[in-house]
């Protein structure tokens, strides 16, 4: 992930859950972060807004039935490119 961060990408932790897991049980585990709630093909999702990649955050849901977490790297391709010629 360090390579992607050096290239201007930002990591976001994607947490998806299906029954028996529920949003009201999962969200408090990330109360110290802003959460974006979405859904994809009837699967509830929480995007944990983190300032940097912290692989230990996925451990907060490890072992919970119906909860899956993974890091997704994102970059705004419309943003002006940084001047790296210096």
C-alpha positions in Angstrom: 0.0 0.0 0.0 2.9 2.3 0.6 3.6 2.4 -3.2 0.0 3.6 -3.9 0.2 6.2 -1.1 3.4 7.6 -2.6 1.6 7.8 -6.0 -1.1 10.0 -4.4 -3.7 7.4 -3.7 -5.6 7.4 -0.4 -6.7 4.3 1.4 -10.3 3.8 2.7 -11.4 0.9 4.7 -14.5 -0.7 3.2 -16.6 -2.7 5.7 -19.4 -4.8 4.2 -21.9 -6.8 6.3 -24.8 -9.2 5.9 -27.0 -10.8 8.5 -26.5 -11.7 11.3 -24.3 -8.5 11.4 -26.0 -5.1 11.6 -24.9 -1.6 11.0 -25.7 -0.5 14.6 -23.4 -3.2 15.8 -20.5 -2.5 13.4 -20.5 1.3 13.3 -19.6 1.8 17.0 -16.4 -0.1 16.4 -15.3 2.8 14.3 -16.8 5.6 16.4 -13.5 7.5 16.3 -13.8 8.0 12.5 -16.2 9.6 10.1 -18.3 7.0 8.3 -19.9 7.1 4.9 -22.9 4.7 4.7 -23.6 3.2 1.2 -25.0 0.0 -0.3 -24.1 -2.1 -3.2 -26.4 -4.8 -4.6 -28.4 -4.9 -1.3 -25.2 -5.3 0.7 -24.8 -2.5 3.4 -21.4 -0.8 3.4 -19.5 1.5 5.7 -16.5 3.5 4.3 -14.2 4.4 7.2 -12.7 7.8 6.5 -9.1 7.5 7.7 -6.2 10.0 7.4 -3.9 7.1 6.4 -3.8 3.4 6.0 -3.8 1.5 9.3 -4.0 -2.2 8.6 -4.9 -2.9 12.3 -8.3 -1.3 11.8 -9.6 -4.3 9.9 -8.8 -6.3 13.1 -11.7 -4.6 14.8 -14.2 -6.7 12.8 -12.1 -9.9 12.4 -14.1 -12.9 13.5 -17.5 -11.2 13.4 -20.1 -13.3 11.5 -21.2 -11.6 8.3 -18.6 -8.8 8.4 -15.9 -8.3 5.8 -13.3 -5.5 5.7 -10.8 -4.6 3.0 -8.7 -1.6 2.1 -9.5 0.2 -1.2 -7.1 2.7 -2.7 -8.7 5.8 -4.3 -7.3 8.7 -6.3 -9.0 11.7 -7.7 -7.8 11.6 -11.3 -9.3 15.0 -12.0 -7.1 16.8 -9.5 -4.2 18.8 -10.9 -1.0 16.9 -11.1 1.8 17.8 -8.7 4.9 19.4 -10.2 7.6 16.7 -9.8 10.1 18.3 -12.1 12.0 20.1 -9.3 
